[in-house]
Amino acid sequence: MPQTPHRHATAGRPGLFYGEGASCPNPLGADDQRWVDGLADRGVDHERTCRELHAILLRAAKVEVAQRCNAHHLSGADLDDIACQAASDALLLIIRKAGEFRGESRFTTWATRFVGFEVRAKLRQHAARHRTIGLVPEHEARLVEANADPSVQAEARELAEAIRAVVNGRFSARQRTVFVALLMPDVTPEHVGLQLGLNANAIYQIAFRARRCLRAQLCAEGLLN
């Protein structure tokens, strides 16, 4: 007489005998299977799937960040920066874990759950790194050169105040951190990168975008040609 397989050896494994009380994972629907296969691939399908999923994750991340922005005093560029970071990190995690998806919900529902964890982590990091960063009047000497001519010095102070207003009001927290740090003598992008957990190339890119934003605003106010 054939023996009944032990439950612990077969439960949860499709295609084998299921003991009483064991359940078979839900078969994946066509749309869910497309996501899993697309992420598992390494060709054009993989890139297209990642772009589609990142767009979904980014929308979810923006909602998550917006719900928490008041508690963390975030607005504008900071919101977009954190949402983008959270969506990108969530995507990398989902790619690694896609093989664990069992179809208990829609794939996109399952995937967006990772966004909440990443947003909360990014908000904690944001608070720790950028709590007191900003331009203050003491930075003025590094923004403009001193000049003996009172009229020139007055124009320089006006420019410094405008720069401070743009940096503190329009930059993201990360842009402010990088911009202020690089004002200090002997501080290199490599040093700033070590503090923020980024490589030097990322710091160069952040600084470039910050300076482009600053120049555009100063030109709009008629302070630069």
Long-range contacts (C-beta under 8 A, 24 or more apart in sequence): 25-102, 25-103, 25-104, 26-102, 26-103, 26-104, 27-103, 28-101, 28-103, 28-107, 29-103, 31-106, 31-107, 32-101, 32-103, 32-106, 32-107, 35-98, 35-107, 35-108, 35-111, 36-98, 36-99, 36-101, 36-107, 39-94, 39-95, 39-98, 40-98, 40-99, 50-91, 50-95, 53-91, 53-94, 53-108, 53-111, 54-87, 54-88, 54-91, 56-108, 56-111, 56-112, 57-86, 57-87, 57-90, 57-91, 57-94, 57-111, 57-112, 57-114, 57-115, 58-83, 58-84, 58-87, 60-87, 60-112, 60-115, 61-86, 61-87, 61-90, 61-115, 61-118, 61-119, 64-115, 64-116, 64-119, 65-119, 65-123, 68-119, 68-120, 68-123, 72-123, 72-126, 72-127, 74-126, 76-170, 76-172, 77-170, 77-171, 77-172, 77-175, 78-126, 78-172, 78-173, 80-172, 81-172, 81-173, 81-174, 82-119, 82-122, 82-123, 82-126, 83-119, 85-118, 85-122, 86-115, 86-118, 86-119, 86-121, 86-122, 87-115, 87-118, 89-118, 89-122, 90-114, 90-115, 90-117, 90-118, 93-118, 126-173, 129-173, 129-177, 129-195, 129-196, 130-173, 130-174, 130-176, 130-177, 133-173, 133-176, 133-177, 133-180, 134-167, 134-168, 134-176, 134-180, 135-163, 135-164, 135-167, 135-168, 135-176, 135-179, 135-180, 136-164, 137-164, 139-164, 139-180, 139-183, 140-164, 142-183, 142-184, 143-183, 158-223, 159-218, 159-223, 162-218, 162-221, 162-223, 163-214, 163-218, 166-213, 166-214, 166-217, 166-218, 167-210, 167-214, 170-213, 170-217, 171-210, 171-213, 171-214, 174-206, 175-206, 175-209, 175-210, 175-213, 178-203, 178-206, 178-207, 178-210, 179-207, 179-210, 179-211, 179-214, 182-207
